[in-house]
Amino acid sequence: NAGVTQTPKFQVLKTGQSMTLQCAQDMNHNSMYWYRQDPGMGLRLIYYSASEGTTDKGEVPNGYNVSRLNKREFSLRLESAAPSQTSVYFCASSHETVNYGYTFGSGTRLTVV
Amino acid sequence: DAKTTQPPSMDCAEGRAANLPCNHSTISGNEYVYWYRQIHSQGPQYIIHGLKNNETNEMASLIITEDRKSSTLILPHATLRDTAVYYCIVRVIMNRDDKIIFGKGTRLHILP
């Protein structure tokens, strides 16, 4: 039982390059989330998906797109990376009908130069 | 914006109880109080949650005031491994638009 798996773990991009961060969960959770965390700061919600086929903006959606490919997978895409997007990105999942918290992945550390 | 207020940092001696306070004065009747912690740069880890009754699990205890406007997370015998940032969050479960907004949390230092 892997929980929430994020790939890649580390990435360096040049300004203007694009990339997709992958996230998959094996807990049959309905909801999935993408957060970013800048150095010394708390987590900020980028996008979330309450169920397969639906996505909604969070606190800081600009510069990002998401795809809820199926119930297991939720990807985050940077179309034209900027240095301001240097951050650690965390994916999480939850089942809103279950009395447990969110399960987080181990993060993707992205540097844009 | 986060609906909770926490002190930015706290110290606690190893082996003592760590008591982390949280204010959530605007909490609604259907909102639960959740606590998470983040050790170094790992993903946040769920600790405990409650609605209005005190709760205890293998990791911690959660004390919620009768008016539900504040709560305290208690780590009964703190160890060095409990050094982390602790986040107090309010969340509506059984809600299709389920999302949680993190505040800045409390950085807990366990002192040897």
Chai-1 contact restraints between the chains, C-beta under 6 A:
chainA,res_idxA,chainB,res_idxB,connection_type,confidence,min_distance_angstrom,max_distance_angstrom,comment,restraint_id
A,S31,B,D98,contact,1.0,0.0,6.0,A-B,restraint_1
A,G42,B,F102,contact,1.0,0.0,6.0,A-B,restraint_2
A,G42,B,G103,contact,1.0,0.0,6.0,A-B,restraint_3
A,G42,B,K104,contact,1.0,0.0,6.0,A-B,restraint_4
A,G42,B,G105,contact,1.0,0.0,6.0,A-B,restraint_5
A,L43,B,F102,contact,1.0,0.0,6.0,A-B,restraint_6
A,Y48,B,K99,contact,1.0,0.0,6.0,A-B,restraint_7
A,A50,B,R96,contact,1.0,0.0,6.0,A-B,restraint_8
A,F90,B,G43,contact,1.0,0.0,6.0,A-B,restraint_9
A,E96,B,I93,contact,1.0,0.0,6.0,A-B,restraint_10
A,E96,B,N95,contact,1.0,0.0,6.0,A-B,restraint_11
A,E96,B,D98,contact,1.0,0.0,6.0,A-B,restraint_12
A,G101,B,Y34,contact,1.0,0.0,6.0,A-B,restraint_13
A,G101,B,Y46,contact,1.0,0.0,6.0,A-B,restraint_14
A,F104,B,G43,contact,1.0,0.0,6.0,A-B,restraint_15
A,F104,B,P44,contact,1.0,0.0,6.0,A-B,restraint_16
A,G105,B,G43,contact,1.0,0.0,6.0,A-B,restraint_17
A,S106,B,G43,contact,1.0,0.0,6.0,A-B,restraint_18
A,G107,B,G43,contact,1.0,0.0,6.0,A-B,restraint_19
